Amino acid sequence: MKTRVFVFLLLTALVLTACASPAASALAAPAPKESAAPAPKESATPAASPSRLEKLLAACDGYAFPQADGVKYWLDTADGLKLHCWMISGDPTYYEKVYTADLDKAAFRDGVLTIPELTDRQGFPMRSLRELRLVFGKDKVTVTADVDEKLLAGGAGDNLLGGEYVFVPWEGSHTAPVKLTAAEPFGELILPANGYASVTNGVIRFWLDTADGIRLHFWHKTEVPEYEDLVYTVPPEKAGRHGDWITAPTLLDAEGKAVPGLRAVSFLFREGSVLMSLTTDPAPASLLPQGQFQLFPYSGSYVPPVINGIQPEVSAYDGYTCTEDGEVLFWLESQGARLNLTLHCFFSDGGARYERVYAIDSEKAYFVGDQLIVQDLLDWEGNSVWEGRYSAIRFSFGADQVLMRVEAADPVAEEAADCIPAGDYFFTPAG
């Protein structure tokens, strides 16, 4: 009996020891120290690099189209793109209009920004605007406004007029143009500019006669084509002066009549140069071109652009081709007129070849002897493909050969699509 009791007690003790509670053991044992997980390192997300357009816009912030010791238009690119315009109505007091471009609707390619719409501060679109085009160049932005003159509201001073405007860096305040005082007499301001001329590729376009007033000589190309010397005079009684600026609403022709299509003309007389600005209606309403022109001292003869020999009939070179390694690079097409010349160009993109057809703008081309100097090319829609790409294209016509010399405006432009690289190209009869 004692033996059985002893065995029972021994077995009970063994069972209790084997089945000791884990929870109790856990309570008895010291809790392990929890090591705090290291906080994840925050990886900074790099800001997106500014696009080429953003860089170009930032660089031209504050650029202005100057006029009479102030600015007529200026660009605000601090937040998007805004065009500030100083307008003037019947009361000779300027007021400001600000237009915003919707860059989401704009197109940017090869350094050219095309804007289909501008809206005012109330969100209303400029009804007369068909298109605004900005061409970014070195220290300038050339802005071309294509407007429907029929939809202009108010007078000319109340609207952005169609034409080309060159915006340049502006360090002063963007104040309105100064109201000019009477310009009579012009005095000593204009005398040093007598004979100053605007010369392109050795050929005169404009020149000044300031011996008695301000007379502007303009070589106008007729349909023949020949050039005639048109002489326009600044009417002192209608002109205004402020500082070195002289401006007038019109010029008078040889018969004393106002020049048709001219809206305004201004001259900035500086030491060694004159900056002339012309605001005109589109051709053919105006014979004078729109834009800004620099005139400098000139000691040559004031001869018309067509000089030194007989012009060739380019129709004789119809079908001439320029080839390389058996492939046609260019070919010429002419339908008989001296300046009726079309250039067919072949380009490659990823191995695929395609053709572009460019017409020579006869209004911006002229002969010097047997050499045709071209200063604009038009695509099949009549749009210029010149700005920022070329400074000149010269065709030299010889016996059974044509040399085309392409001069680039900017080496970077050659990287643009559909751009003819600078260099010499020889054309010979097809076949």
C-alpha positions in Angstrom: 0.0 0.0 0.0 2.7 2.5 0.9 4.6 1.5 -2.3 1.5 2.3 -4.5 1.0 5.7 -2.8 4.6 6.6 -3.3 4.5 5.6 -7.0 1.3 7.7 -7.5 2.8 10.7 -5.9 6.0 10.4 -8.0 4.0 10.1 -11.3 1.9 13.1 -10.4 5.0 15.2 -9.8 6.5 14.2 -13.1 3.3 15.0 -15.0 3.1 18.5 -13.4 6.7 19.2 -14.2 6.3 18.2 -17.9 3.1 20.2 -18.4 4.3 23.4 -16.8 2.4 26.4 -18.5 4.4 28.2 -21.2 2.6 31.4 -20.2 3.9 31.0 -16.7 7.4 30.5 -18.1 7.0 33.6 -20.2 5.9 35.6 -17.2 8.9 34.4 -15.2 11.4 35.0 -17.9 12.4 38.6 -18.7 10.7 39.9 -21.9 13.2 40.4 -24.8 13.9 44.0 -25.7 12.2 45.0 -28.9 14.6 46.6 -31.3 12.9 49.5 -33.2 12.9 49.0 -36.9 14.9 51.7 -38.7 12.7 54.3 -40.3 12.7 54.1 -44.1 14.8 56.7 -45.7 12.9 59.2 -47.7 14.1 59.2 -51.3 13.7 62.7 -52.8 12.0 62.7 -56.1 14.0 64.9 -58.5 12.1 67.7 -60.1 11.3 67.3 -63.7 13.9 69.1 -65.9 12.5 72.1 -67.7 11.7 71.5 -71.3 13.3 73.4 -74.2 10.2 75.6 -74.6 10.2 76.4 -70.9 13.9 77.4 -71.1 13.2 79.6 -74.1 10.2 81.3 -72.5 12.2 81.9 -69.3 15.0 83.5 -71.3 12.8 86.0 -73.0 10.8 87.2 -70.0 10.4 91.0 -70.3 11.4 91.2 -74.0 9.8 94.2 -75.6 8.9 95.8 -78.9 10.1 99.4 -78.2 8.5 102.6 -79.4 9.2 106.2 -78.5 11.1 105.8 -75.3 8.6 103.2 -74.1 7.3 99.8 -75.3 4.4 99.0 -77.5 4.3 95.3 -76.6 6.1 93.1 -74.1 6.3 89.5 -73.1 5.6 88.2 -69.6 6.7 84.6 -69.2 6.9 84.4 -65.4 3.8 82.2 -65.3 3.0 80.8 -68.7 2.9 83.4 -71.5 1.2 86.8 -71.5 1.4 89.5 -74.1 1.0 93.0 -72.7 -0.2 95.6 -75.3 -0.3 99.4 -74.9 -3.3 100.5 -76.9 -4.3 104.1 -77.8 -7.8 105.2 -78.9 -9.1 108.6 -80.0 -7.9 110.2 -76.8 -4.1 110.2 -77.0 -3.8 108.3 -73.7 -2.4 104.8 -73.7 -4.2 102.0 -71.9 -3.0 98.4 -71.3 -4.5 95.2 -72.5 -3.1 91.8 -71.4 -3.6 88.6 -73.4 -2.8 85.1 -72.2 -1.8 82.2 -74.4 -3.1 78.7 -73.7 0.1 76.8 -74.1 -1.8 73.5 -73.9 -3.4 74.4 -77.3 -0.1 75.7 -78.8 2.3 73.7 -81.0 6.1 73.9 -80.6 8.5 72.6 -83.1 12.1 73.5 -84.2 12.2 76.6 -82.1 8.9 77.9 -83.4 5.9 78.3 -81.0 2.5 78.5 -82.8 -0.4 79.9 -80.7 -4.0 79.6 -82.1 -5.7 81.8 -79.5 -5.2 84.6 -77.0 -7.7 85.5 -74.3 -8.1 88.8 -72.4 -8.4 89.1 -68.6 -12.1 88.3 -68.7 -11.4 85.1 -70.6 -12.7 86.4 -74.0 -10.7 85.4 -77.1 -9.1 87.9 -79.4 -11.6 87.4 -82.3 -9.4 88.9 -85.0 -6.4 86.6 -84.3 -5.9 83.7 -86.6 -2.5 82.7 -85.3 0.4 84.1 -83.3 3.8 82.7 -84.1 7.0 83.1 -82.0 10.4 82.3 -83.5 13.1 82.2 -80.8 16.5 83.6 -82.0 19.6 84.9 -80.3 18.7 87.8 -78.1 15.4 88.3 -80.0 12.0 86.8 -80.5 10.3 87.5 -83.8 6.5 87.5 -83.3 4.3 87.3 -86.3 0.6 88.1 -85.9 -1.8 86.8 -88.5 -5.1 88.6 -88.0 -8.4 89.0 -89.9 -8.6 92.8 -90.5 -12.3 92.5 -91.0 -12.8 91.5 -87.4 -10.8 94.4 -85.8 -12.9 96.2 -83.2 -12.3 99.9 -82.9 -9.5 101.8 -84.5 -6.0 100.6 -85.4 -4.7 101.8 -82.1 -7.1 99.6 -80.2 -5.9 96.3 -81.7 -2.9 94.1 -82.2 -2.3 94.6 -85.9 -1.1 91.9 -88.3 2.6 91.9 -89.1 6.0 91.0 -87.8 7.4 92.4 -84.5 10.9 91.9 -83.2 11.1 91.7 -79.4 14.5 92.4 -77.8 15.8 92.4 -74.3 14.5 95.4 -72.3 16.1 96.7 -69.1 13.9 99.6 -68.5 10.3 99.7 -67.2 7.6 98.5 -69.4 5.8 101.9 -69.6 3.6 103.1 -72.5 5.2 105.0 -75.4 5.7 108.6 -74.6 3.3 111.1 -76.1 5.3 113.0 -78.6 5.6 116.7 -79.0 5.8 118.6 -82.2 8.7 117.5 -84.4 9.3 120.8 -86.2 12.1 121.6 -86.6 13.9 118.2 -86.9 17.1 120.1 -86.4 20.5 118.6 -86.0 19.1 115.2 -85.0 18.6 114.0 -88.5 21.5 115.6 -90.4 24.2 113.0 -89.5 21.9 110.2 -91.0 22.0 111.7 -94.5 22.8 108.8 -96.9 22.3 106.1 -94.3 21.1 102.8 -96.0 19.7 99.4 -95.3 21.9 97.0 -97.2 21.4 93.2 -97.5 23.9 91.0 -99.2 25.5 94.1 -100.8 22.2 95.3 -102.2 20.3 98.4 -101.0 16.7 98.2 -100.0 16.2 101.7 -98.3 18.2 104.8 -97.9 17.7 108.2 -96.3 18.0 111.8 -97.6 18.0 114.1 -94.6 19.6 117.2 -96.1 16.2 119.0 -96.0 13.6 117.0 -93.9 13.3 113.2 -94.0 13.0 111.5 -97.3 13.0 107.7 -97.5 14.1 106.1 -100.8 12.7 102.6 -101.3 13.7 100.3 -104.2 10.3 98.7 -105.1 10.3 95.6 -107.3 7.7 95.7 -110.1 6.2 92.7 -111.9 8.7 93.0 -114.9 10.8 92.4 -112.6 12.5 95.8 -112.5 13.1 98.1 -109.6 11.8 101.7 -109.3 13.0 104.3 -106.8 10.0 105.4 -104.7 10.6 108.5 -102.6 8.5 109.1 -99.5 8.6 112.2 -97.2 7.8 112.5 -93.5 5.3 115.4 -93.2 6.7 117.7 -90.4 3.2 119.0 -89.5 2.0 115.5 -88.7 5.2 114.1 -87.1 6.0 114.0 -83.5 9.3 113.9 -81.6 10.4 112.7 -78.2 14.1 112.6 -77.5 15.8 110.8 -80.4 12.5 109.4 -81.7 10.5 110.8 -84.7 7.2 109.2 -85.5 4.4 109.9 -88.0 1.1 108.3 -88.9 1.9 108.3 -92.6 4.4 109.2 -95.4 3.7 111.3 -98.4 4.5 110.2 -102.0 5.8 112.4 -104.8 2.3 113.8 -105.4 1.9 114.7 -101.7 -0.6 111.9 -101.1 -0.6 109.6 -98.1 1.1 106.3 -98.8 -1.7 103.6 -98.9 -1.5 100.7 -96.5 1.0 102.5 -94.1 -0.3 102.8 -90.5 2.7 104.3 -88.8 6.4 104.9 -89.2 9.0 105.8 -86.6 12.8 106.5 -86.7 15.2 106.2 -83.8 18.2 108.3 -84.6 21.3 107.0 -82.8 25.0 107.6 -83.2 26.1 105.7 -86.3 22.6 104.1 -87.0 18.9 104.6 -87.5 16.3 102.1 -86.5 13.2 102.4 -88.8 9.9 100.7 -87.9 7.1 100.3 -90.4 3.6 99.2 -89.5 1.7 98.4 -92.6 -1.3 96.5 -94.0 -0.5 93.2 -95.6 0.5 93.2 -99.3 -0.8 94.1 -101.8 -2.5 96.9 -99.9 1.0 98.2 -99.0 4.1 98.4 -101.1 6.2 98.9 -98.0 7.1 95.8 -96.0 6.2 95.5 -92.3 9.0 95.3 -89.8 12.1 96.9 -88.4 15.1 97.9 -90.5 18.6 99.1 -89.5 20.2 101.8 -91.6 23.9 102.5 -91.3 26.5 104.9 -92.9 27.0 104.0 -96.6 29.5 105.2 -99.1 28.6 103.2 -102.2 26.4 104.1 -105.1 22.6 103.9 -104.7 21.9 101.5 -107.5 18.9 99.2 -107.7 19.1 95.5 -106.8 19.1 94.3 -110.4 22.6 95.0 -111.6 25.6 93.8 -113.5 24.5 91.8 -116.5 21.6 90.0 -118.0 19.4 87.8 -115.8 19.1 84.2 -117.0 15.7 82.7 -117.8 15.5 80.0 -115.2 13.0 78.0 -117.2 16.1 76.7 -119.1 17.0 74.8 -115.9 13.7 73.1 -115.4 14.3 69.5 -114.3 17.9 69.9 -113.3 18.8 67.5 -110.5 21.3 67.2 -107.7 22.3 63.6 -106.9 24.6 61.9 -104.4 25.5 58.2 -104.6 22.9 57.7 -107.3 20.1 59.2 -105.2 18.3 62.5 -106.0 18.7 65.1 -103.3 17.0 68.0 -105.0 15.5 68.9 -108.4 14.4 72.3 -109.9 11.0 73.0 -111.4 10.3 76.2 -113.4 7.3 77.2 -115.4 8.8 80.0 -117.4 9.0 83.2 -115.3 12.4 84.4 -114.2 11.6 84.0 -110.5 9.0 81.2 -110.8 11.3 78.5 -109.3 10.3 75.5 -107.1 12.8 73.4 -105.2 12.0 69.8 -104.6 13.9 68.3 -101.6 14.2 64.7 -100.4 14.9 64.0 -96.8 15.3 60.8 -94.8 13.7 59.8 -91.5 14.7 56.4 -90.0 15.6 55.1 -93.5 12.4 56.2 -95.1 12.7 58.9 -97.8 10.1 61.7 -98.2 9.7 64.8 -100.3 9.2 68.4 -99.5 8.4 71.1 -102.1 9.4 74.7 -101.4 8.6 77.7 -103.6 10.8 80.7 -103.8 9.1 83.8 -102.5 9.6 86.2 -105.5 8.9 89.2 -103.2 12.1 88.3 -101.3 14.4 87.3 -104.1 16.4 89.2 -106.6 19.2 88.9 -109.2 22.7 90.3 -108.9 24.1 89.5 -112.3 23.5 85.8 -113.0 23.1 85.0 -109.3 19.7 84.7 -107.8 19.7 85.5 -104.1 16.8 84.0 -102.2 15.7 85.2 -98.7 12.5 83.2 -98.2 11.1 79.8 -98.9 7.4 78.9 -98.8 5.8 75.5 -98.2 2.8 74.1 -100.1 0.4 76.1 -97.9 2.3 79.4 -98.5 3.9 79.5 -95.1 7.5 80.6 -94.6 10.0 77.9 -93.6 12.9 80.4 -93.5 13.2 82.1 -90.1 15.9 80.7 -87.8 17.1 78.3 -90.5 18.8 80.2 -93.4 20.5 83.5 -93.9 20.6 83.2 -97.7 20.3 80.7 -100.5 22.1 81.6 -103.7 21.6 80.1 -107.1 24.4 80.6 -109.7 23.3 79.8 -113.2 26.0 78.6 -115.6 26.3 76.5 -118.8 24.6 73.2 -118.1 25.1 73.6 -114.4 23.5 75.3 -111.4 25.2 75.9 -108.1 23.0 76.2 -105.0 24.8 77.6 -102.0 22.9 77.3 -98.7 24.0 79.6 -95.8 22.6 78.6 -92.4 21.3 81.2 -90.0 22.4 79.1 -87.0 24.3 75.8 -87.0 21.7 74.4 -84.6 19.0 75.0 -87.1 20.5 72.2 -89.3 19.3 69.7 -86.8 15.7 70.7 -87.4 13.5 68.5 -89.5 13.2 69.2 -93.2 16.1 71.7 -93.0 18.6 71.8 -95.9 22.1 71.6 -94.5 24.5 74.4 -95.2 26.8 73.8 -98.2 27.2 73.8 -102.0 25.0 71.6 -104.2 25.5 71.2 -107.9 22.6 70.6 -110.3 23.0 69.1 -113.8 20.5 68.2 -116.6 18.3 65.2 -115.7 19.3 61.9 -117.4 
